[in-house]
């Protein structure tokens, strides 16, 4: 598996696409709206009167959520200007939409004209001038020159790793019958996944700190873990049930056992303590806000509490949302011919699980402020 090539959401806008099955991620963006607005207010207050605000959405994907983030930021900037009496010149806003090269950028660009018409009608003269550009590349690499960006935003991305740990990808260590950490996962595999998270997140913080202006802001939302026992992390249940569906295909002789044993997700859902530890060790950011909230597995289940009204339909909904995310990885490794049957089995597994217990995704939302200027500052910034 080559993450930069193989990891992307399902393309298009048909019934199995990410654009059609990303309500879970939409709910998270709306839930974290106040945190994003505070970051925008702080960045806006630091601008010079004729300055340009530069924002990057890392892991933007495609579909309606991509431009939902843009809309929320523009609305927050319009609110800032109105609070100041609307007399000063409007801030110009430059958006960079970043994702891996396999992302469906075409769908994003095709949506821009409609988006511009809608925002113009909704915001009118309060809408700041804005410009949108695509930026392919891994956010585990440098993306911008020094001191260019005022705000980084990322939603539902930072649980994905830059790669599968080397020992797992080479097969020198095996996680037999699993695709992620689960009850039978050896301690050595857990250690590899945790180390990969620590290395990746530490690198991410260093890269973004170099690219942020002084006191620049980051708002990051990603799947985490509420249970301190990593073998029983809440997200582990999802991948465990999907692995069980593949095991059923192995038993039917439709998938080779070695194929499953060699399939490892480049993924780690950390606890809040693990996230905080890496940030503190970096000494690069102050934590403005850190919180864990929960979201139902079924993206169409908006009920609080432990009641699942229709476990069968919820199983189907969960399977669709997961398929939209991992279908390209599954198809590349196992072949596309198993997809329909695999996710039908997975839906049944989820339904049986939800009959016993209503499980929720733990979601970490994090707001950071760049702590200090670099030891060796660049000669100039790319934007004033």
KEVO-389001 format. One record per residue (C-alpha): residue number from 1; x negated, y, z negated. Coordinates in nm, 4 decimals. Each point is the difference from the previous one (the first is absolute). Example, Ala and Ser with C-alpha at 12.3 -4.5 7.8 and 13.67 -1.06 7.14 Angstrom:
// residues 2
NODE   seq         xx         yy         zz
NODE     1    -1.2300    -0.4500    -0.7800
NODE     2    -0.1370     0.3440     0.0660
This chain:
// residues 384
NODE   seq         xx         yy         zz
NODE     1     0.0000     0.0000     0.0000
NODE     2    -0.1219     0.3470     0.0925
NODE     3     0.2063     0.2439    -0.2051
NODE     4    -0.0482     0.3038     0.2250
NODE     5     0.1225    -0.2001     0.2983
NODE     6     0.2643    -0.2298    -0.1506
NODE     7     0.1634     0.1994    -0.2805
NODE     8     0.2883     0.2118     0.1238
NODE     9     0.3755     0.0104    -0.0446
NODE    10     0.2297    -0.1584     0.2602
NODE    11     0.0335     0.2276     0.3011
NODE    12     0.3071     0.1471     0.1673
NODE    13     0.3433     0.0645    -0.1431
NODE    14     0.1794    -0.3335     0.0439
NODE    15     0.1569    -0.2049    -0.2816
NODE    16    -0.3317    -0.1485    -0.1203
NODE    17    -0.2060     0.3197     0.0306
NODE    18    -0.1448     0.1994    -0.2857
NODE    19     0.1877     0.3095     0.1192
NODE    20     0.3283    -0.1853    -0.0592
NODE    21    -0.1050    -0.1751    -0.3224
NODE    22    -0.1816     0.2623    -0.2062
NODE    23     0.2715     0.1135    -0.2406
NODE    24    -0.2053    -0.1223    -0.2960
NODE    25    -0.2764     0.2421     0.0938
NODE    26     0.2524     0.2789     0.0639
NODE    27     0.1383    -0.0395    -0.3520
NODE    28    -0.3509     0.0375    -0.1398
NODE    29    -0.0651     0.3212     0.1962
NODE    30     0.3246     0.1498    -0.1298
NODE    31    -0.0716    -0.1182    -0.3548
NODE    32    -0.3417     0.1694    -0.0026
NODE    33     0.1224     0.3210     0.1666
NODE    34    -0.0458     0.2174    -0.3159
NODE    35    -0.3644    -0.1107    -0.0326
NODE    36    -0.0703     0.0851     0.3646
NODE    37     0.1700     0.3385    -0.0298
NODE    38    -0.2152     0.0922    -0.3028
NODE    39    -0.3149    -0.0869     0.1947
NODE    40     0.1164     0.2146     0.2931
NODE    41     0.0732     0.2917    -0.2333
NODE    42    -0.3496    -0.0250    -0.1505
NODE    43    -0.1648    -0.0137     0.3423
NODE    44     0.2109     0.2887     0.1291
NODE    45    -0.0961     0.2174    -0.2963
NODE    46    -0.3704    -0.0522     0.0740
NODE    47     0.0178     0.1171     0.3627
NODE    48    -0.1222     0.3325     0.1279
NODE    49     0.2758     0.2178     0.1550
NODE    50    -0.0987    -0.1000     0.3538
NODE    51    -0.1097    -0.3535    -0.0846
NODE    52     0.1040    -0.3265     0.1613
NODE    53     0.1196    -0.2902    -0.2117
NODE    54    -0.1349    -0.3346     0.1201
NODE    55     0.1748    -0.3197    -0.1051
NODE    56    -0.0606    -0.3630     0.0884
NODE    57     0.2397    -0.2900    -0.0434
NODE    58    -0.2160    -0.3116    -0.0317
NODE    59     0.1629    -0.3207     0.1195
NODE    60     0.2840     0.1922     0.1615
NODE    61     0.1349    -0.3031     0.1922
NODE    62     0.2912     0.0697     0.2370
NODE    63     0.3725     0.0537    -0.0165
NODE    64     0.2090     0.2525    -0.1936
NODE    65    -0.2135    -0.0042    -0.3171
NODE    66    -0.2998     0.1473     0.1812
NODE    67     0.1794     0.3229     0.0767
NODE    68     0.1922    -0.0069    -0.3298
NODE    69    -0.3285     0.0792    -0.1751
NODE    70    -0.0656     0.2856     0.2439
NODE    71     0.3512     0.1343    -0.0610
NODE    72    -0.0419    -0.0093    -0.3776
NODE    73    -0.3278     0.1914     0.0174
NODE    74     0.1413     0.2642     0.2347
NODE    75     0.3001     0.0431    -0.2291
NODE    76    -0.2253     0.0446    -0.3024
NODE    77    -0.2106     0.2634     0.1801
NODE    78     0.3154     0.1851     0.1090
NODE    79     0.1157    -0.0006    -0.3625
NODE    80    -0.3357     0.1441    -0.1130
NODE    81     0.0300     0.2864     0.2471
NODE    82     0.3575     0.0774    -0.1047
NODE    83    -0.1040     0.0089    -0.3660
NODE    84    -0.2592     0.2629     0.0920
NODE    85     0.2687     0.2133     0.1650
NODE    86    -0.0710    -0.1077     0.3567
NODE    87    -0.1944     0.3168     0.0733
NODE    88    -0.3438    -0.1438     0.0689
NODE    89    -0.1086    -0.1554     0.3279
NODE    90     0.1011    -0.3693     0.0188
NODE    91    -0.2671    -0.2605    -0.0619
NODE    92    -0.0914    -0.2076     0.3042
NODE    93     0.0086    -0.3731    -0.0702
NODE    94    -0.2106    -0.2662     0.1722
NODE    95     0.1111    -0.3615    -0.0475
NODE    96    -0.2156    -0.2993     0.0792
NODE    97     0.1842    -0.3324     0.0186
NODE    98    -0.2537    -0.2736    -0.0666
NODE    99     0.0212    -0.3762     0.0342
NODE   100    -0.1967    -0.2904     0.1422
NODE   101    -0.0340    -0.0075     0.3810
NODE   102     0.2636    -0.2758     0.0308
NODE   103     0.2706     0.2289    -0.1396
NODE   104     0.2936     0.0859     0.2278
NODE   105    -0.1024     0.3626     0.0511
NODE   106     0.2031     0.0140     0.3205
NODE   107     0.3228    -0.0382    -0.1972
NODE   108    -0.1099     0.2838    -0.2291
NODE   109    -0.0804     0.2338     0.2873
NODE   110     0.3260    -0.0831     0.1773
NODE   111     0.1885     0.1108    -0.3117
NODE   112    -0.1652     0.3413    -0.0286
NODE   113     0.2247     0.1964     0.2359
NODE   114     0.3167    -0.1071    -0.1823
NODE   115    -0.1682     0.0710    -0.3329
NODE   116    -0.0974     0.3526     0.1058
NODE   117     0.3562     0.0748     0.1094
NODE   118     0.1478    -0.1320    -0.3251
NODE   119    -0.2411     0.1901    -0.2256
NODE   120     0.0507     0.3213     0.1938
NODE   121     0.3762    -0.0272    -0.0493
NODE   122    -0.0275    -0.0877    -0.3699
NODE   123    -0.2694     0.2447    -0.1141
NODE   124     0.0279     0.2793     0.2552
NODE   125    -0.2375     0.2908    -0.0574
NODE   126    -0.1166    -0.1456    -0.3316
NODE   127    -0.1783    -0.2786     0.1866
NODE   128    -0.3777     0.0633     0.0066
NODE   129    -0.1847    -0.0443     0.3296
NODE   130    -0.1317    -0.3570     0.0096
NODE   131    -0.2052    -0.2274     0.2223
NODE   132    -0.0117    -0.3813    -0.0005
NODE   133    -0.2828    -0.2213     0.1238
NODE   134    -0.0658    -0.3728    -0.0139
NODE   135    -0.3220    -0.1242    -0.1600
NODE   136    -0.0803    -0.3707     0.0483
NODE   137    -0.2524    -0.1552    -0.2357
NODE   138    -0.0409    -0.1760    -0.3327
NODE   139     0.0359     0.2119    -0.3122
NODE   140    -0.2901    -0.2037    -0.1370
NODE   141    -0.2214     0.2053     0.2348
NODE   142    -0.0636     0.3735     0.0362
NODE   143     0.2826     0.1689     0.1880
NODE   144    -0.0744     0.3741    -0.0382
NODE   145    -0.2934     0.2398    -0.0361
NODE   146    -0.0858     0.1281    -0.3482
NODE   147     0.2465     0.2284    -0.1821
NODE   148     0.2720    -0.0031     0.2664
NODE   149     0.3130    -0.1478    -0.1566
NODE   150     0.2307     0.1524    -0.2618
NODE   151     0.2258    -0.3007    -0.0620
NODE   152    -0.0280    -0.3720     0.0638
NODE   153     0.3182    -0.2036    -0.0194
NODE   154     0.0313    -0.3768     0.0215
NODE   155     0.3004    -0.2216    -0.0665
NODE   156     0.0087    -0.3823    -0.0207
NODE   157    -0.3515    -0.0408     0.1394
NODE   158    -0.2703    -0.0132    -0.2643
NODE   159     0.0839    -0.3544    -0.1112
NODE   160    -0.1458    -0.1071     0.3375
NODE   161    -0.3704    -0.0696    -0.0113
NODE   162    -0.2657     0.0877     0.2549
NODE   163    -0.0702    -0.3712     0.0521
NODE   164     0.0497    -0.3461    -0.1441
NODE   165    -0.2846    -0.0679    -0.2481
NODE   166    -0.2937    -0.1548     0.1857
NODE   167    -0.0034    -0.3268    -0.1969
NODE   168     0.3668    -0.0592     0.0842
NODE   169    -0.0291     0.0913     0.3665
NODE   170    -0.3037    -0.2295     0.0410
NODE   171     0.1745    -0.2831    -0.1854
NODE   172    -0.2718    -0.0410    -0.2641
NODE   173     0.2760     0.0592    -0.2572
NODE   174     0.3556    -0.1255     0.0607
NODE   175     0.3395     0.0989    -0.1356
NODE   176     0.1653    -0.3258     0.1062
NODE   177     0.3665     0.0234     0.0944
NODE   178     0.0197     0.3750    -0.0709
NODE   179    -0.0340     0.3201     0.1991
NODE   180    -0.0423     0.2238    -0.3047
NODE   181    -0.0458    -0.0333    -0.3759
NODE   182     0.2502    -0.2470    -0.1428
NODE   183     0.0348    -0.2448    -0.2896
NODE   184    -0.2492    -0.2519     0.1446
NODE   185    -0.2571     0.2570     0.1135
NODE   186    -0.3500    -0.0696    -0.1426
NODE   187    -0.1562     0.2704    -0.2227
NODE   188    -0.2801     0.0432     0.2547
NODE   189     0.2538     0.1101     0.2639
NODE   190     0.1680     0.2429    -0.2402
NODE   191    -0.3405     0.1514    -0.0731
NODE   192    -0.0722     0.0453     0.3719
NODE   193     0.3300     0.1762     0.0654
NODE   194    -0.0444     0.2291    -0.3011
NODE   195    -0.3561     0.0875     0.1010
NODE   196     0.1161     0.0806     0.3542
NODE   197     0.2636     0.2365    -0.1412
NODE   198    -0.2541     0.1731    -0.2241
NODE   199    -0.2479     0.0451     0.2854
NODE   200     0.2650     0.1197     0.2471
NODE   201     0.1741     0.2429    -0.2329
NODE   202    -0.3289     0.1442    -0.1216
NODE   203    -0.1100     0.0516     0.3623
NODE   204     0.3375     0.1568     0.0867
NODE   205    -0.0343     0.2522    -0.2834
NODE   206    -0.3541     0.0984     0.1033
NODE   207     0.0972     0.0453     0.3643
NODE   208     0.3067     0.2083    -0.0752
NODE   209    -0.1846     0.2146    -0.2534
NODE   210    -0.2526     0.0930     0.2688
NODE   211     0.2801     0.0962     0.2384
NODE   212     0.2167     0.1965    -0.2454
NODE   213    -0.0370     0.3703    -0.0655
NODE   214    -0.0881     0.0932    -0.3573
NODE   215     0.2961    -0.0895    -0.2250
NODE   216     0.1651    -0.1802     0.2934
NODE   217     0.2890    -0.2319    -0.0769
NODE   218     0.0844    -0.3663     0.0623
NODE   219     0.3367    -0.1715    -0.0436
NODE   220    -0.0319    -0.3776     0.0253
NODE   221     0.2763    -0.2595    -0.0340
NODE   222    -0.0656    -0.3732     0.0243
NODE   223     0.1120    -0.3375    -0.1298
NODE   224    -0.1473    -0.0906    -0.3346
NODE   225     0.0406    -0.2441    -0.2841
NODE   226     0.1974     0.0328    -0.3212
NODE   227    -0.0981    -0.3386    -0.1396
NODE   228    -0.3525     0.0050    -0.1432
NODE   229    -0.0372    -0.3666     0.1006
NODE   230    -0.1178     0.0253     0.3594
NODE   231     0.1078    -0.3601     0.0708
NODE   232     0.3610     0.1002    -0.0644
NODE   233     0.0049     0.3437     0.1584
NODE   234     0.3409     0.0970     0.1331
NODE   235    -0.1161     0.0415     0.3615
NODE   236    -0.1682    -0.3413    -0.0273
NODE   237     0.3442    -0.1605    -0.0051
NODE   238     0.0778     0.1373     0.3472
NODE   239    -0.3193    -0.1360     0.1540
NODE   240     0.0387    -0.3232    -0.1957
NODE   241     0.3474    -0.0587     0.1445
NODE   242    -0.1285     0.0755     0.3514
NODE   243    -0.2874    -0.2466    -0.0520
NODE   244     0.2565    -0.2615    -0.1089
NODE   245     0.1852     0.0524     0.3282
NODE   246    -0.3243    -0.0598     0.1916
NODE   247    -0.0635    -0.3098    -0.2156
NODE   248     0.3373    -0.1321     0.1193
NODE   249    -0.1171     0.0398     0.3597
NODE   250    -0.3219    -0.1813    -0.0929
NODE   251     0.2038    -0.2909    -0.1378
NODE   252     0.2010    -0.0091     0.3239
NODE   253    -0.3247    -0.0212     0.1981
NODE   254     0.0571     0.3329     0.1727
NODE   255    -0.2903     0.1804    -0.1661
NODE   256    -0.3409    -0.1416    -0.0891
NODE   257    -0.0788     0.0048    -0.3703
NODE   258    -0.3390     0.1516     0.0744
NODE   259     0.1723     0.2933     0.1661
NODE   260     0.1814     0.0856    -0.3227
NODE   261    -0.3067    -0.0543    -0.2178
NODE   262    -0.2031     0.2356     0.2198
NODE   263     0.2631     0.2769     0.0042
NODE   264    -0.0669     0.2689    -0.2608
NODE   265     0.1743     0.3354    -0.0208
NODE   266    -0.2245     0.3091    -0.0269
NODE   267     0.2104     0.1152    -0.2925
NODE   268    -0.0179     0.0762    -0.3722
NODE   269     0.2697     0.1457    -0.2269
NODE   270    -0.1841     0.1631    -0.2926
NODE   271     0.1262     0.0925    -0.3445
NODE   272     0.0107     0.3641    -0.1091
NODE   273    -0.2949    -0.0679    -0.2298
NODE   274    -0.2073    -0.1338     0.2912
NODE   275     0.0845     0.3085     0.2079
NODE   276    -0.0797     0.2407    -0.2830
NODE   277    -0.3312    -0.1733    -0.0686
NODE   278    -0.1268     0.0469     0.3569
NODE   279     0.1066     0.3670     0.0024
NODE   280    -0.1716     0.0726    -0.3292
NODE   281    -0.3183    -0.1765     0.1074
NODE   282    -0.0113     0.2089     0.3188
NODE   283     0.0030     0.3287    -0.1988
NODE   284     0.1332     0.1701     0.3136
NODE   285     0.3675     0.0626    -0.0799
NODE   286     0.2276     0.1149    -0.2789
NODE   287     0.3214    -0.1959    -0.0356
NODE   288     0.2965     0.2368     0.0252
NODE   289     0.2560    -0.2772    -0.0192
NODE   290     0.0026    -0.3789    -0.0148
NODE   291     0.3134    -0.2083    -0.0336
NODE   292     0.1344    -0.3450     0.0766
NODE   293     0.3600    -0.0396     0.1129
NODE   294     0.1871    -0.3033     0.1298
NODE   295     0.1841    -0.0597     0.3256
NODE   296     0.2283    -0.2939     0.0759
NODE   297    -0.1372    -0.2617     0.2377
NODE   298     0.3090     0.0431     0.2156
NODE   299    -0.0369     0.3448     0.1602
NODE   300     0.3792     0.0232     0.0361
NODE   301     0.0655    -0.0744    -0.3673
NODE   302     0.0324     0.3352    -0.1756
NODE   303     0.1431    -0.1425    -0.3232
NODE   304    -0.1834     0.0326    -0.3295
NODE   305    -0.0061    -0.2937    -0.2377
NODE   306    -0.0475    -0.3715     0.0550
NODE   307     0.3061    -0.0853     0.2110
NODE   308    -0.0419    -0.1277     0.3577
NODE   309     0.3362     0.0226     0.1760
NODE   310    -0.0836    -0.2223     0.2990
NODE   311    -0.3250    -0.1952    -0.0305
NODE   312     0.0316    -0.1450     0.3517
NODE   313     0.0305     0.3416     0.1660
NODE   314    -0.2706     0.1401    -0.2252
NODE   315    -0.2257    -0.2858     0.1107
NODE   316     0.0584     0.0962     0.3627
NODE   317    -0.0671     0.3685    -0.0744
NODE   318    -0.3243    -0.0755    -0.1824
NODE   319    -0.1155    -0.2322     0.2789
NODE   320     0.0628     0.2690     0.2616
NODE   321    -0.1931     0.2628    -0.1954
NODE   322    -0.2980    -0.2334    -0.0542
NODE   323     0.0035    -0.1261     0.3585
NODE   324    -0.0213     0.3592     0.1261
NODE   325    -0.3233     0.0396    -0.1968
NODE   326    -0.1840    -0.3317     0.0455
NODE   327     0.1341    -0.1391     0.3290
NODE   328    -0.3077     0.1107     0.1993
NODE   329    -0.2361    -0.1640    -0.2510
NODE   330     0.2055    -0.3219    -0.0100
NODE   331     0.0333    -0.0165     0.3785
NODE   332    -0.3702     0.0566     0.0559
NODE   333    -0.1026    -0.2775    -0.2410
NODE   334     0.2757    -0.2609     0.0378
NODE   335     0.1574     0.0860     0.3362
NODE   336     0.3193     0.1863     0.0765
NODE   337     0.1999    -0.3193     0.0611
NODE   338     0.0566    -0.0574    -0.3748
NODE   339     0.1264     0.3476    -0.0893
NODE   340     0.3781    -0.0456     0.0176
NODE   341     0.0038    -0.3295    -0.1892
NODE   342    -0.2598     0.1172    -0.2503
NODE   343     0.1905     0.3095    -0.1038
NODE   344     0.3301    -0.1888    -0.0099
NODE   345    -0.1607    -0.2402    -0.2510
NODE   346    -0.1484     0.2955    -0.1864
NODE   347     0.3433     0.1644    -0.0254
NODE   348     0.1366    -0.3204    -0.1536
NODE   349    -0.2895    -0.0130    -0.2483
NODE   350     0.0623     0.3604    -0.1022
NODE   351     0.3732    -0.0632    -0.0410
NODE   352    -0.0672    -0.2936    -0.2343
NODE   353    -0.2461     0.2112    -0.1984
NODE   354     0.2461     0.2908    -0.0341
NODE   355     0.2689    -0.2369    -0.1295
NODE   356    -0.2279    -0.0603    -0.2979
NODE   357    -0.1437     0.3480    -0.0560
NODE   358     0.0267     0.3410     0.1642
NODE   359    -0.3581     0.0965     0.0758
NODE   360    -0.1242     0.3498     0.0759
NODE   361    -0.3077     0.1525     0.1582
NODE   362    -0.2145     0.2073    -0.2383
NODE   363    -0.0991     0.3195     0.1821
NODE   364    -0.2801     0.2288    -0.1192
NODE   365     0.0204     0.3703     0.0832
NODE   366    -0.3131     0.2025    -0.0545
NODE   367    -0.0760     0.3703     0.0343
NODE   368    -0.3667     0.1055    -0.0062
NODE   369    -0.1907     0.3280     0.0206
NODE   370    -0.3575     0.0180     0.1247
NODE   371    -0.2026     0.0758    -0.3100
NODE   372    -0.2990     0.1984     0.1174
NODE   373    -0.2059     0.1145     0.2964
NODE   374    -0.2459    -0.2530     0.1431
NODE   375    -0.3564    -0.0070    -0.1229
NODE   376    -0.1197     0.0838     0.3518
NODE   377     0.2759     0.2153     0.1552
NODE   378     0.0389     0.0345     0.3720
NODE   379    -0.1152     0.3257     0.1597
NODE   380     0.3546     0.0901     0.1026
NODE   381     0.3545    -0.1239     0.0029
NODE   382     0.1912    -0.0768     0.3167
NODE   383     0.2976     0.2050    -0.1222
NODE   384     0.0148     0.3089    -0.2179
